[in-house]
Structures are given as C-alpha cells and as structure tokens.
C-alpha cells in the first residue's frame, strides 16, 4: 500500500513545508482549551449529569469546541503564510477561508445549542448555512465521473446546481454523525484523529502526484494538518476522566471540517471521494445503526438515548476505556480499508466500490447478529448482561 503513497511529481519536502501548521494548531488548541476550561468553570458553563443520557459523575466544563476552533484557525492561517508565492493563490485562499468561515458558523451554532438547547430544525438550518458557505467559496464535487461512466454531458452551471444538495447532504450527515459519536470521554476526538490521519495520508498521496491543477492539493494538506493538530491539542483534556467536553460546538465543527475534506477529495476522480467516505466509516455505521434501531423499535428518530454501539458495549460490561479503545480499532480498520483500496491504482473504482459496499454489508450483519438493533430500558440501552 505504501509503495504508491509518495508520487513522483513532487518530493516529500513539498509536504514538510507545512509542518508549522501542525505545530501551531496543536499548541494553540492546547493553550486555548486550558483557558476555555477555566472560563467555563468560572461562568458556570458546565454539563451536569442527568443519570439518563449524561452519566458522568459530576459537572464537566463545556467550551472545548472553541479551543479546537482557535487551534484550527491558527493552523490554517499559518498554512496560508507558508504558501508564499505559489500558484493558484486566489482560489486556494478562497477555499481555505471558506472552510474557516463555515466551520466557525457550525461551531457557534453548536455553542448556542450547548448553552440554550436549540431545537433540531434550528441547528439544521445553521448547518445548511455553513454548507452554503462552502458552495459560495467554490468547494463542491466534480460530477465528471457521470460522463466517464454513463456518457452524460453536464453543463457547468448544471453541475454547480447539482453539487449544492450534495454538499448540504455531506455537511448534515457528517456533523450529525460526529455529534452522535460524542458520548464517551475521548471517543469523538480520538476517532477524528484517526480519520484525519488517514485523510492526511490520502492528501499527501494526491499532493505528491500533483493531482490538482487549481491548488486543491495544498488546501487538503493544510486543512488535514490543522484539524489533526487542533484535535490532538484538545484530546489531553478530554481523555478519561474528561476535564472538558467539546460539546455540540466541537462535534459540529469537526463534522463540518471532515465533510469539507470529503468534498475536496471529490475535486476530480470519484475513487478518492469514495475512499474518504469509507475512512469515515465508523461514524456512518454508528449513525445508521442508531436511526435503524429507533425506526425498528418505533422510537423518535431525533431523541437522544443510550443505545449507541458504544453505550451498549458499556451496558454489556465492557469498561469505558476498553470500549473507547475498541472504537479506535474499528475506526482504524475502516481507515485502512479506505486507504488500502484507494492507493492500489490497479483496482478500478467500480470494483473498489463493490468491495467497500461488502465491508459495510458485513458490518451491518455483525451489528444485527450481536443484537445492537434492540432497545430496552428507559433510554433505550440494553441491560447489562450477567
């Protein structure tokens, strides 16, 4: 798999020039998260347990998402400085600013929900606004594969119009998937680190093969490094026992940025787009299971419960830290599958897609056979097995 990771068009030094992005985003997020923790405690912005969905023992500070946003912003800005006099700067800068603007909107919508408990449709409207920012910045998928596979010729203006609902769907899906995954100390942040590390490898691969003629290679690497550094700066405060939670502000921010990255991987060939979706496999699986479980058991689709895969692991007697480690392993498995098939250039996209679908089908069968679609108890969690 690693044989094709580094391409011949650009040396690895092309990637190393962006090392300040990783360093500054990590340090900035580390300091900002520490400050946010103290500010949240002083202002009383804490998440209190309710013994139903929120099962932590005592109040934990919120505002972790703001710390992540500070780190990501610092990293992207220094990345723009590192670009120097490279070509395609206007479009590259527009894409980077679009990602920052959209994730800021997503973060502050989530923060408002953390503090004021917004209604689902209000959060969704905010996420749609953030998605429209991406489209306005020019970040949208290429639909050229429709001509390659089906012979359909699509005019540029039609392609733009068709790309809008695709971007909105990806933003809504990714932001809400990571929001649902944010249920245990260090879980959402750690899984995001694994996903982003895999996407970074994919970005390095495309960048050293000079896949983008309009600056997309630089944008993907900078955003991946900024996200990776900022989440790693937050994670020491969020691992068990957590001293601060990211809240909806953090999970919506992370979901938005990952969605933006997946759209950026759809700049040209469809195989990289599909690979990025598979790398995001664990949040997709957890969300699909949650929705299907509620649907099959006639429960409200948008009401929180303790029946997620990770909740059911704990209710079956698996310790929290081991549950988080298992989820990390599952996230790594999907990441490796996505990378493994995408970096093997001899496998055609259509055959890779079939193999990806088989992976998700097998995952679904395992979830069903293990009983994770059942719901019992007040909040939908399976009772602890003896």
Phi, psi and omega in degrees: 000319184284348181300324183261007185296311181264120182274171184273350188280329178225140176287164180297339177298337176298324178282321185296339179296341182264013182301329178299335179298312180296315184294311184289322179295322179295309182296317181297316179293322180299311181292315183296322179295319177299317178295317180297323178299313181292321178295317181298318179295318181294323182271356180077022178271083184230156178262110182273142178292151177234002178063014176241279175272320182264101189254011177291160191282328183217168180300138180236139183299144171266201176077007178299329179298327177294320177299319178295319180297319178299314180296316180296317180298314179299318181295316181294320180296319178290331175295321176296324177293321181294336181296331175056235184259027181293163181289164174063026183299316181305314181288321178299312179297320180297319178294315181296316178295323177298318178296315180296316181296314181295317181289332176294317177299313180300319181296314184285333170295317178295321178297319177299322178292321178300322186270320188247355180058074181287162176281153183306319183292330178292317176296320181296320178298319177298320179293324178293320176301316179298321179295322179296328176300319178299314181298318180297329179280354179095009180269105181205159184284149171276132179254023181296338180295337178296327176285319183295321186263329186239353180076017181275126175265123183242127178294154184302316181293326176291322179298321178296315181297317180292332181287336184299307179296332178295314179298315179299317180297318180294318180295313179298317182294313184289318181296317181284331177294313179290330175297318178292331181281347183276073183235349180227155180303123175078358186289301184297316181296314182294318178296321178296322177300315180296314180298314182293322178299320178293318178295327176296318177299319178294321179294320177297318179301309181293323181293318181283345171267002179052055186284335185252135178259004184232019176094003181297327180300313180295319181298315181298315181294316182296314181295319178298313180295319179296317179292317180298313180295317183292321179289322176295328176290331179278325190301322179303331179273347186253347180290158186294132354280128187295137174263343178206145176257150175284333181065185177297331178302317181283314184293323178290323175299310182298316180297320179296314183295319178295321176298317178299320179295318179298321177293322178296328177286348177267018182297326182226270186283140183290336184298324181286327176297311180298318180299318180296326178293318180294322176303328179275021191300318184296311176300324177297314181298314182297318180294316179298318179295317180299313181292317180294320180298315180293321180295314182293331182258013175057045176251154178302134184291330188248024176254128183297147175211178178250044180246014177296164181305315182290326176296317181292328175299315180294318179293343176267007173100004178278127180300155184303310183297325178289323177299315179297319179296321178297317179296322175300317180296320178295318178298319179295324179298312179297322179297316181292323178295315179298316179290317186301315182281329182284329182277349175271094190294344181284343179273120181290153186302321183294325179284324176297320179298318178300317180293321177298316180296324177296321178299314180291326178296315178297320178300316180297320179296317179297315179301316180294314182294330180277357175084020183280000176264002178276156176224128177220159175084177186298318183250015172092005181273145176288139180294150181298129180283142179270000000 
